[in-house]
Amino acid sequence: MTQSIARPKDTNAWIFQCWASFILATSTTAIGICYLPVDIWVKGFVGMGLTFSVGSSFTLAKTIRDNHESTRLAARIDEARVEKILAEHHPLK
């Protein structure tokens, strides 16, 4: 008996909202850094901080997703093992 596992799919509206909020947040922050009334070196320092913050956010999100998917995979493997054991066990033998 084979079961197809339905994977949750994000809606197009949600994907658009995520991208729009990301673009809006990073662009307004970058524009704010450009208009800061400080020396160019300070702007560069703050800009690098923004760049590293965005990069580490992507890395953290990917790590959390990968850990979640690995636990789901391990649970499916354990479930398949139990089903195999139950299918091979015939109490009337």
Residue frames as a rotation matrix with the C-alpha (Angstrom) as fourth column:
MET 1
0.590 0.807 0.000 0.00
0.807 -0.590 0.000 0.00
0.000 0.000 -1.000 0.00
THR 2
-0.572 -0.792 0.215 1.57
0.805 -0.592 -0.039 3.24
0.159 0.151 0.976 -1.15
GLN 3
0.516 0.697 -0.498 0.46
0.765 -0.636 -0.098 6.56
-0.385 -0.331 -0.862 0.22
SER 4
-0.076 -0.505 0.860 1.19
0.691 -0.648 -0.320 9.83
0.719 0.569 0.399 -1.48
ILE 5
-0.152 -0.075 -0.986 2.20
0.901 -0.421 -0.106 12.49
-0.407 -0.904 0.131 0.96
ALA 6
0.612 0.437 0.659 0.63
0.662 -0.739 -0.126 15.86
0.432 0.513 -0.742 0.30
ARG 7
-0.475 -0.821 -0.315 3.20
0.879 -0.435 -0.194 18.59
0.022 -0.369 0.929 0.67
PRO 8
0.429 0.627 -0.650 1.96
0.623 -0.727 -0.289 21.96
-0.654 -0.281 -0.702 1.85
LYS 9
-0.290 -0.449 0.845 2.27
0.924 -0.360 0.126 24.60
0.248 0.818 0.519 -0.85
ASP 10
-0.519 0.054 -0.853 2.44
0.387 -0.875 -0.290 28.33
-0.762 -0.481 0.433 -0.23
THR 11
0.554 0.768 0.320 -0.05
0.706 -0.230 -0.670 30.48
-0.441 0.597 -0.670 -2.09
ASN 12
-0.035 -0.540 0.841 1.11
0.870 -0.431 -0.240 32.98
0.492 0.723 0.485 -4.69
ALA 13
0.661 0.343 0.667 -0.20
0.026 -0.899 0.437 35.82
0.750 -0.271 -0.603 -2.51
TRP 14
0.933 -0.350 -0.089 1.97
0.127 0.088 0.988 34.68
-0.338 -0.933 0.126 0.42
ILE 15
0.162 -0.913 0.374 5.06
0.950 0.246 0.191 34.35
-0.266 0.324 0.908 -1.78
PHE 16
0.131 -0.044 0.990 4.44
0.575 -0.811 -0.112 37.84
0.808 0.584 -0.081 -3.19
GLN 17
0.908 0.263 0.327 3.98
-0.097 -0.628 0.772 39.29
0.408 -0.733 -0.545 0.30
CYS 18
0.696 -0.708 -0.122 7.23
0.498 0.354 0.792 37.71
-0.517 -0.611 0.599 1.51
TRP 19
-0.111 -0.764 0.636 9.23
0.992 -0.125 0.022 39.06
0.063 0.633 0.771 -1.43
ALA 20
0.326 0.302 0.896 7.59
0.378 -0.910 0.170 42.48
0.867 0.283 -0.411 -1.29
SER 21
0.998 0.054 0.044 8.28
-0.020 -0.380 0.925 42.87
0.066 -0.923 -0.378 2.43
PHE 22
0.396 -0.918 0.025 11.89
0.747 0.338 0.573 41.73
-0.534 -0.209 0.819 1.98
ILE 23
-0.157 -0.443 0.883 12.51
0.900 -0.433 -0.057 44.14
0.407 0.785 0.466 -0.90
LEU 24
0.594 0.461 0.659 10.78
0.176 -0.874 0.453 47.00
0.785 -0.153 -0.600 0.88
ALA 25
0.958 -0.215 -0.189 12.68
0.179 -0.067 0.982 46.45
-0.224 -0.974 -0.025 4.14
THR 26
0.151 -0.981 0.121 16.13
0.844 0.192 0.501 46.14
-0.515 0.026 0.857 2.59
SER 27
-0.115 -0.200 0.973 15.67
0.825 -0.564 -0.018 48.96
0.553 0.801 0.230 0.09
THR 28
0.751 0.412 0.515 14.32
0.093 -0.839 0.536 51.44
0.653 -0.354 -0.669 2.64
THR 29
0.809 -0.537 -0.238 17.12
0.323 0.069 0.944 50.55
-0.490 -0.841 0.230 5.04
ALA 30
-0.072 -0.866 0.495 19.70
0.970 0.055 0.237 50.97
-0.232 0.497 0.836 2.26
ILE 31
0.173 0.207 0.963 18.19
0.547 -0.833 0.081 54.32
0.819 0.512 -0.257 1.27
GLY 32
0.977 0.208 0.042 18.23
0.067 -0.490 0.869 55.38
0.201 -0.847 -0.493 4.92
ILE 33
0.424 -0.898 -0.120 21.91
0.667 0.219 0.712 54.46
-0.613 -0.382 0.692 5.16
CYS 34
-0.137 -0.473 0.871 22.67
0.947 -0.320 -0.025 56.49
0.290 0.821 0.491 2.01
TYR 35
0.271 0.352 0.896 21.02
0.217 -0.929 0.300 59.59
0.938 0.113 -0.328 3.47
LEU 36
0.640 -0.127 -0.758 22.65
0.767 0.048 0.640 59.34
-0.045 -0.991 0.128 6.90
PRO 37
0.856 -0.339 0.391 24.45
-0.214 -0.920 -0.329 62.59
0.471 0.198 -0.860 7.75
VAL 38
0.671 -0.687 0.280 27.72
-0.133 0.260 0.956 60.81
-0.730 -0.679 0.083 8.57
ASP 39
-0.166 -0.861 -0.481 31.04
-0.836 -0.136 0.532 60.10
-0.523 0.491 -0.697 6.94
ILE 40
0.302 0.254 -0.919 31.22
-0.851 0.507 -0.140 57.57
0.430 0.824 0.369 4.07
TRP 41
-0.686 -0.619 -0.383 33.17
-0.359 0.745 -0.562 55.14
0.633 -0.248 -0.733 6.27
VAL 42
-0.742 0.508 0.438 30.34
-0.411 0.171 -0.895 55.02
-0.530 -0.844 0.082 8.79
LYS 43
0.268 0.856 -0.442 27.84
-0.907 0.071 -0.414 54.44
-0.323 0.512 0.796 5.98
GLY 44
-0.047 -0.389 -0.920 30.01
-0.688 0.681 -0.252 51.61
0.725 0.621 -0.299 4.68
PHE 45
-0.938 -0.318 0.138 30.22
-0.303 0.557 -0.773 50.06
0.169 -0.767 -0.619 8.13
VAL 46
-0.352 0.891 0.286 26.45
-0.545 0.053 -0.837 50.19
-0.761 -0.451 0.467 8.61
GLY 47
0.326 0.437 -0.838 25.92
-0.944 0.191 -0.268 48.91
0.043 0.879 0.475 5.05
MET 48
-0.506 -0.572 -0.646 28.16
-0.486 0.808 -0.334 45.92
0.712 0.145 -0.687 5.73
GLY 49
-0.878 0.260 0.403 26.19
-0.308 0.339 -0.889 45.27
-0.367 -0.904 -0.217 8.91
LEU 50
0.134 0.968 -0.213 22.98
-0.804 -0.020 -0.595 45.23
-0.580 0.251 0.775 6.85
THR 51
0.122 -0.164 -0.979 24.55
-0.848 0.496 -0.188 42.88
0.516 0.853 -0.078 4.29
PHE 52
-0.832 -0.491 -0.259 25.74
-0.283 0.776 -0.564 40.43
0.478 -0.396 -0.784 6.94
SER 53
-0.617 0.681 0.394 22.39
-0.474 0.079 -0.877 40.59
-0.629 -0.728 0.274 8.75
VAL 54
0.352 0.752 -0.557 20.49
-0.912 0.142 -0.385 39.71
-0.211 0.644 0.736 5.57
GLY 55
-0.121 -0.494 -0.861 22.93
-0.668 0.682 -0.297 36.91
0.734 0.539 -0.413 4.72
SER 56
-0.961 -0.254 0.106 22.77
-0.241 0.592 -0.769 35.38
0.132 -0.765 -0.631 8.19
SER 57
-0.230 0.952 0.200 18.97
-0.728 -0.032 -0.685 35.58
-0.646 -0.304 0.700 8.13
PHE 58
0.393 0.325 -0.860 18.91
-0.866 0.445 -0.228 33.49
0.309 0.834 0.456 4.94
THR 59
-0.516 -0.680 -0.521 21.37
-0.413 0.730 -0.544 31.01
0.750 -0.065 -0.658 6.44
LEU 60
-0.858 0.247 0.452 19.32
-0.405 0.217 -0.888 30.69
-0.317 -0.945 -0.086 9.63
ALA 61
0.145 0.977 -0.158 16.08
-0.877 0.053 -0.477 30.19
-0.457 0.208 0.865 7.70
LYS 62
0.226 -0.132 -0.965 17.66
-0.721 0.643 -0.257 27.48
0.655 0.754 0.050 5.54
THR 63
-0.807 -0.582 -0.106 19.12
-0.335 0.597 -0.729 25.72
0.487 -0.553 -0.676 8.57
ILE 64
-0.555 0.688 0.468 15.78
-0.581 0.082 -0.810 25.71
-0.595 -0.721 0.354 10.38
ARG 65
0.402 0.724 -0.560 14.03
-0.908 0.237 -0.345 24.40
-0.117 0.648 0.753 7.25
ASP 66
-0.108 -0.534 -0.839 16.64
-0.590 0.713 -0.378 21.65
0.800 0.454 -0.392 6.72
ASN 67
-0.939 -0.224 0.261 16.41
-0.338 0.455 -0.824 20.52
0.066 -0.862 -0.502 10.35
HIS 68
-0.167 0.960 0.224 12.61
-0.733 0.031 -0.679 20.42
-0.659 -0.278 0.699 10.15
GLU 69
0.453 0.331 -0.828 12.68
-0.858 0.416 -0.302 18.42
0.244 0.847 0.472 6.90
SER 70
-0.512 -0.698 -0.500 15.21
-0.487 0.716 -0.501 15.95
0.707 -0.013 -0.707 8.32
THR 71
-0.817 0.281 0.504 12.98
-0.401 0.351 -0.846 15.24
-0.415 -0.893 -0.174 11.32
ARG 72
0.262 0.941 -0.217 10.02
-0.830 0.104 -0.548 14.73
-0.493 0.323 0.808 9.00
LEU 73
0.169 -0.287 -0.943 12.09
-0.762 0.568 -0.310 12.33
0.624 0.771 -0.123 6.88
ALA 74
-0.858 -0.513 0.021 13.22
-0.389 0.624 -0.677 10.40
0.334 -0.590 -0.735 9.95
ALA 75
-0.423 0.787 0.448 9.61
-0.579 0.146 -0.802 10.13
-0.697 -0.599 0.394 11.13
ARG 76
0.476 0.599 -0.643 8.52
-0.876 0.260 -0.406 8.80
-0.076 0.757 0.649 7.71
ILE 77
-0.276 -0.653 -0.706 11.33
-0.602 0.690 -0.403 6.23
0.750 0.314 -0.583 7.73
ASP 78
-0.919 -0.027 0.394 10.33
-0.363 0.448 -0.817 5.05
-0.155 -0.894 -0.421 11.23
GLU 79
0.002 0.997 0.071 6.69
-0.736 0.050 -0.675 4.86
-0.677 -0.051 0.735 10.14
ALA 80
0.340 0.056 -0.939 7.65
-0.852 0.442 -0.282 2.79
0.399 0.895 0.198 7.09
ARG 81
-0.716 -0.651 -0.251 9.63
-0.451 0.706 -0.545 0.38
0.532 -0.278 -0.800 9.28
VAL 82
-0.679 0.541 0.496 6.67
-0.426 0.259 -0.867 -0.09
-0.597 -0.800 0.054 11.63
GLU 83
0.345 0.842 -0.415 4.33
-0.854 0.097 -0.512 -0.68
-0.390 0.531 0.752 8.69
LYS 84
-0.042 -0.443 -0.896 6.74
-0.738 0.618 -0.271 -3.27
0.673 0.650 -0.353 7.25
ILE 85
-0.937 -0.308 0.163 6.95
-0.327 0.617 -0.715 -5.09
0.120 -0.724 -0.679 10.58
LEU 86
-0.332 0.899 0.284 3.17
-0.522 0.075 -0.850 -5.06
-0.785 -0.431 0.444 10.93
ALA 87
0.384 0.457 -0.802 2.70
-0.923 0.181 -0.339 -6.26
-0.010 0.871 0.491 7.34
GLU 88
-0.344 -0.599 -0.723 5.13
-0.568 0.746 -0.348 -9.18
0.748 0.290 -0.597 7.87
HIS 89
-0.927 0.017 0.374 3.53
-0.331 0.430 -0.840 -10.21
-0.175 -0.903 -0.394 11.15
HIS 90
-0.203 0.874 -0.442 0.67
-0.550 0.271 0.790 -12.65
0.810 0.403 0.426 10.63
PRO 91
-0.354 0.034 0.935 -0.86
-0.925 0.135 -0.355 -13.82
-0.139 -0.990 -0.016 13.91
LEU 92
0.663 0.713 0.230 -2.48
-0.662 0.701 -0.267 -16.89
-0.351 0.025 0.936 12.29
LYS 93
0.275 -0.654 -0.705 0.82
-0.634 0.428 -0.644 -18.41
0.723 0.624 -0.297 11.09
